Amino acid sequence: MQNNVSIAIRPEAMVLQSDKISNSISVTIVKTSYAGNHYQYTVSSPLGELYIVSQDIVNVFHPGNKAHLTFKETGLNILSD
């Protein structure tokens, strides 16, 4: 029996935060782009590089910033291998 699972994560199902909370993943911001009504981020994480879409246009992260990643309750799907 393997302990691996594949999941699909919508870019807007991930949330970046300054403060570490339980079950968060530490990430480093690689790229930040403002796209009119949202920000697009590329982050480096223990899971690899991830693409995130954030509606938060007030709390902005910049390349090199450290942040913490959590997941919303929706937008995650387990894939059958």
C-alpha positions, -999 to +999 in steps of 0.1 A: +000+000+000+013+034-009+009+065+012+008+089-018-021+109-031-025+133-059-047+164-055-057+193-078-058+227-060-075+257-075-051+288-074-078+308-055-082+279-029-048+289-013-044+317+012-012+336+020-008+349+055+020+368+073+015+349+106+021+312+111-010+293+121-015+256+128-014+235+096+002+262+075+031+257+051+060+281+051+066+296+016+088+322-001+073+346-026+090+342-060+069+364-082+041+389-076+018+403-103-011+428-099-039+419-123-065+446-117-087+432-090-064+405-076-028+395-072-011+365-087+018+349-069+043+322-076+057+307-043+084+282-035+073+256-010+081+221+002+055+210-023+073+227-051+064+259-069+028+269-066+006+295-084-018+314-062-045+339-070-054+363-041-083+387-039-065+404-010-052+437-026-044+453+008-020+428+023+005+424-005+036+401-006+067+409-026+094+386-040+117+374-013+090+378+014+083+348+037+047+338+042+025+310+054+001+291+031-032+276+042-061+261+021-097+270+019-123+243+025-133+243-012-112+241-044-093+209-035-099+177-054-085+142-048-074+127-082-077+090-090-043+078-102 
